[in-house]
Amino acid sequence: MIDIKLIRENPDKVKAGFRKKEIDCDAEVDRILELDKKRRELIAAGEQNKAEQNRISRQITQVKKEGGNAEELLKRVTELKETIKAQEAELRAVEEEYNTLMARLPNLPDDDLVPGGKEGNVPIRYYGEPRVFDFEPKNHVDLCTELGLIDYQRGVKLSGSGFIVYRGLGARLEWALLNYFIDTHIADGYELVLVPHMLGWECGYTTGQFPKFENEVYWLETAEDERRRFMLPTAETALVSLHRDEILREDELPRKYVSYTPCFRREAGSYRADERGMVRGHQFNKVEMVQFTKPEDSDAAFDELVTKAEALVKGLGFHFRTVKLAAGDCSASMARTYDIEIQIPSMNGYKEVSSVSNARDYQARRGGIRFKREATGKTEYVHTLNGSGLATSRILPALVEQNQLKDGSIVVPEVLRKYLGGIEVIKKPSK
């Protein structure tokens, strides 16, 4: 949520920031300012009338004590009560509209981001060289099918399109990737947290996914349980709410969490022709990093998260690039984002395998997540950051395509072999 003080003091800057994200919120900002002014007027008037009511009530007590006639004073108290009741009703209506509009405002982009969408994304560094084949390479769907790693047909049979079944060494390879990610993060000082996969509405609101994207998740409702829950689209949605409505001590920051979860997404819209197999689906596995920091530390935390995600990709031996996103390509909740993209040869380009983002205090304001300064005793909003560390849905396709041999077998990256009992090459199963 945007700080209302910023909107009051510099509405033009706020409007310009939204336009950098290719979002026109001019009318909403103007209406918020109107409602904010009305809200403050109603609060001030209400407090004044309550003070007047209390003063007259004390006067009535004194008049009655002295045996005087308090009829006119009682009449005035009745009038004040009706006025206060009407003001409170008007205030509730104003605050409802005000809160709704504030909740729908996206985060402001950092000043250094260029305006516009994907066309403004800029690669800032490359690592390694693309794999060059001396034979005709196969795509990951054919490789995974021939090697018995993934059963696409039975995934569809069980749950419909957008679902897959990992089998045998495919399941073990997926598990090896997840363990490699988690072990690396734990060694780097992150606390492993296993969160519920079903979450309450407040979690989606805190991260900024709700109310705008409520229809892009899977909702669960039962007659026996009045609380609505949804299947988490990413562990960030849960991790950010760990400290919702809490005040942390300054010496507790930074808090660094990592979590593994399956992720569930409706992925509305049609699939692109080149996104076959497991690259885009309704369920996939991901390891997610989240940090809570002091405001002055969030830039360093962002760089740290980017470096950690890059290190994981380097460890797998992939060629990749790190891309600074333009303002309009950052998600609504984020002030800045870097994507790490790898090549999946059959898809003729780069695909994102990690997004690292800084929400600044946007999510903390929505979730009431603060910390107390030791020197002043004052409370401030924390900054929240997240980064994929990593998602497997594109890592595994890249792994099998980039590491394939002429005979259709797959070389296992060295960092994964200990999780596979020392297997170095995955070969076609013997008939």
N, C-alpha and C positions, 0 to 999 in steps of 0.2 A: 504494500500500500504506500502511496505517495504521501509525504509529509504535507499536511494541509498548510503549514506555515510557508512552505516553498511555493505552493499554489497562490496563496494570498500575496506574497511579496514579489513574485516574478511569474505571473501567469503566461506572459509571452514566451519566456524561456521554456516553460513546461509544454506549451502547445508546440513549439518548434521541436522539442525533443520527441514528442509523439509523431510528428510528421517525418522525422528521420527514420522512424520505424514503419513508415508508410501507413500510419493510422491517423485519421482525422478525429480528434477529440475536442475541437474548439468549442462546439456547442455544449458538450458535457462539462468542460472546465468552467465555462461561463455560468452554467446552471449551478454547479457546485459552489461557486463563489456567492451566488444569490442565496442559496440555501444556507451556506455557512453564516452569512450576515444575518439572515432571518433567525437562524438557530441561536446565535449569540444574543440577538435582541430579545428573543423569547425567554432565554435563560435569565438574562439580566432583569427583565420585567417580572418574571416569576419570582425571583429572589427578592426583588423590591416589594412585591405584593405580599409575600410571605412574612417579610420583616414588618410590614405595616399591620398585617393581621396579628402577629405576635404582640406588637406594641399596643394595639387596641384591646386585645384580650387581657393584657395586664391592666389596662385602664379600666376595663369593665369590672375586673376583680376589685380594684380599688374603690370604684364608684359604689358597688354593691356593699362593700365593707363599711362605707360611710353612710349607707342608707339612701343613696341617690338613685335617680332614674337613668338606667342604662339602655333604654329602648332604642334610641338613635344609634348608639354604638353597636348594639347587637345587629341592627339592620345593616350597618356598614360591614360587619364581619361576614354576614350572609352574602352580601354583594361581592366581597373579596373572595370568598370560597368559590362562588360561581365563576368569577373571572379566572382564578387560578386553575380551576378544573378545565375551563375552555382553553386556556393557554397550554396546559399540559397535553391536551388532546391534539392541539395544533402542533406542538413540539414533537410529539410522537410521529405524526405524519411527515413533518419536515425531516426528522432524523432518519426515518425509514427510506425516504427518497435519497437523502444525502448519503447514507451508508451504502445503498445499492449502487449509486453512481461511483462512489469512491472505490468500491470493491471491483468494479469493472475496468478501472483505469489500469493500463499496463505499467510496467516499470519504465523508468527513463533510461535511455542508453547512455553510456559513458561519453564524455565530450569528444574523445579521440576517435570514435567510430564514424565511418563514412555513412551517409544516408543511403537509403535504398535497400534492395533485396540481394539475392544470390549473386547478381552480376557485380556487386561491389565487394564480394569476398576476396581476400588476398592471401595466397600462400606465403608464409613468412620463413619457412625453412623446409628442407627436404632431407631425408635420411636414406642412405643406400641407393641401389640401382635396381630398376625393374628386372624381373627374371626374363631372360631370353631363352627360348626353346629351340632346339634343333630338330624338333618333331612337331606334329600337329597336336596341340594340347586339348584335353577334354575339359568340359565344364564340370562343375562340382556335383550337379545332379546326377550325371552319368557315372562319375567316379564313385560317389557315395552309394549309388545303387549297385554297381558292379562289385564293390568291395564289401557289400553287406553292412555299411555303416548306418544308413538311414533308410527307413521304410516309409516312403511318401504315400503309397497307396493305402496302407493300413492307418496312417495318420488321418487321412480323409475319411476312411471308413468309421473310425472311432469318433471323430469330432467335426468333420467337414473341412473345407478348404482353409488353408492357413495354419494347419497343425501337422506335426511330423512325429514319428516314432524313432528314437535312437536305439540302435541294436548292437549288441556285442562290443566290438572295438570302437564303434561309433559312440556308444554310450560312455565307454571308458575314456575315449579321447575328449569328449565334452566335459566329463568329470575331472580329467587331468587339467584342462584349461582353467576350470573354476578353482581348483586347488592351487594351481600356480599363481593365479591372481591373488587369492586370499592369503596364502603364505607370504607372498611378497609384501602385501599391505600390513600384515601383522608385524613382520620384521621391521617395517618402517614406522611402527608406533601407533598404528590404528587399532581401535578396539572393535573386535568382531561382534556384531549385533545381529541376531536373527529375529526379524520382526514378523508380526501377523501379516498374512497375505490378503486379509479382508479388513478394510478400514472404514472409519466413520467419515461423514461429510466434512467435518472440521479439518481433517488432514488434507483433503483436496483444496479446501479454501485457503489454508495456511500457505501452501506452496504456490498459490496463484492459479492453479488449474481450474478451480471452480470460482464462480459459477459459469464462466464462459464455455468450458469444455466438459460439462457434466455429461453430455451425450456421447462422449468418446471413450467412456469406460464401461465395464460390465457391472451392472447393479444387481444385488441380491436382496430379495425381499421375501419375508415369510409372514404368514398370518399371526404366528405366535410371538414375533419379535417386531416391535414397533420401530426400532432403529434401522435405518437404511444403511447398508454397507456396500462397498464396491471392491472389486478385485484390483489390487494396486497396479498401476501402469509402470512404476519404477520404485525402487526402494527409497529414493529421495522423498517420495510422498509420505512415507512413514518416518524416516529418520529426522526430517526437519521438525516434525511434531513431537519428537521425544521431549523437548524442553518447552513445549507450548505452555504459555501462561506461567512461566517460571522466571525467577530472578537468580542468575548465576553469580557466583563470586568472581572477581577479576582474576584471581589465581587459578580458577578452573578453566580458563581459556588459554589456548584454543582447545576445543573438544574435537577429536578426530574419530569418526566412525566409518566402518566399512560393513557392508551387508551383502549377502547373496540372496536373491529371490528370483523365482520365475516372474515374468512381467506379462500382463494381460492387456491387450489393446485391440479395440475394435477396428482400427485402421480403416476408417470410412473412405470410400472412393475406390476406384479401379486400380489394379496393380499394373505397373509398367511392364512392358513386354520383356525387358531385360532382367526383371527381378524375379527370377525363378527359384524354386526350391525353398530354402529356409531364410533367404535374405530379408524378406518382409512377411511376417506372420502374426497371428493373434496371440501366440504365446512364445516367449523366448527367455533364455537365461541371461542374467546380468549381475555383475558385481559393481556396487555403487559406493563411491566415497562421498562423505559429507563432512564439512567443517563448520564450526561455530567460532568466530574470531572477534576480537576487538576491531572497531572500524579502521584504526591505523595499521592493522596487520593484514587486512584482507587482500591487498595487492600481492604481498609476498606469499600468502596462502594460495592465491590463484596460480602464481608461477610454480609453486610446489606441486600442485595438483596436475598441471600440464606436464611437468617433468616426469612425474610418476607414471602417468598414462603413457607417455612416450617411451619410458623405460620398459614397460611391459611389452609394447609392440616391438621394440628393439630386441628384447630377449627372445622373441619368436623368430627373429631373422627377417622380418618384413621390410621392404621398401615402403616408406610412407611420407606424407607431408602434413605439416601443421598449418591450419588455415585460420586466419582472423576473420570472423564473420562481420559483415556489414550490419548496421543497426536493424534493418528490416528483416534480417534472417535470424536474429536472436529471438528466442521465445519471449512471450509476453512478460514473463516474470523476471527476466534476466537483464542486467545492465551491460554485460559483455560475455562473449563466448568464443572459445577456440575449439575447432574440430580437428581431430586426428583422423586422417583418411588413408586407407590402404588400397592397393590395386587388387581387384578380382579380375584376372585376365579375360574371362569370358564376357565381362560386362563393359569392357572398353572404357575404363575411366576409374576414378577414385570413388570409394564409398566410405562414409563416416563410420568409425568403430568406437569413437569416444567423443563426447562433448563435455567440455569443462566450462563451467559458468560461475559468475559472481552475481548474486542477487542483491548485493549491498544490504540495506536494511529493509528492503521491500517485504520479504517473507516474515522477518522478525516483527514488523509492525502489524501484519495480519494475524500473527500467532501470539503476540504479546510476549516475545522472547527477549529478555533484557539481562543486563549484568550491572553490578554495583561497583563504581570506582572506589578503590581503597582510599585514595587521597582526599576525595571530596564527599564520599558517601552518596553521590548522585547516581541515579540509574540511567542507563543508555541502552538503546537497541543494539543487539549484536549484528554482525554481518554473517550471512550464510552463503556457503559455496558448495557446489557439487560437481562430481566428475565421474564418468563411466570408467570403471577400472577392471575389466572391460565387459562389453556385451559379446556373446559368442556367436550370435546369429550371422555375423559377417566375418568374424575371425575364422571360424571353421571352414566356410567355403573358400576363403582366401588361402588357408593353410593347405587344403587338399589340392587346390589348383596350382599354387605356386610351388609346392613341394612334390608334384607328381613326376614320376619317371616314365620313360618310354613304354615300359611294359604295363603301365596302369597302376603300379604300386605307389605308395606315399611314404616319403621320408618324414619321420617324426622329429620335430625340433628337439634339440638336446635337452632343453629345460623341462620338457614334458616326459622324458623317458622314465624317470624314477617313479612317476605315477602310473606307468604302464608296465611295470615289472621288467624294465630294461628293453622293451621292444623298440627297435630302431627303424624298422620298415614295416608298414602295413601292406600285406600282399593279398591277392585274391584268395578267397577261401577255396581249399581243395575240394573237388567234387567227389 
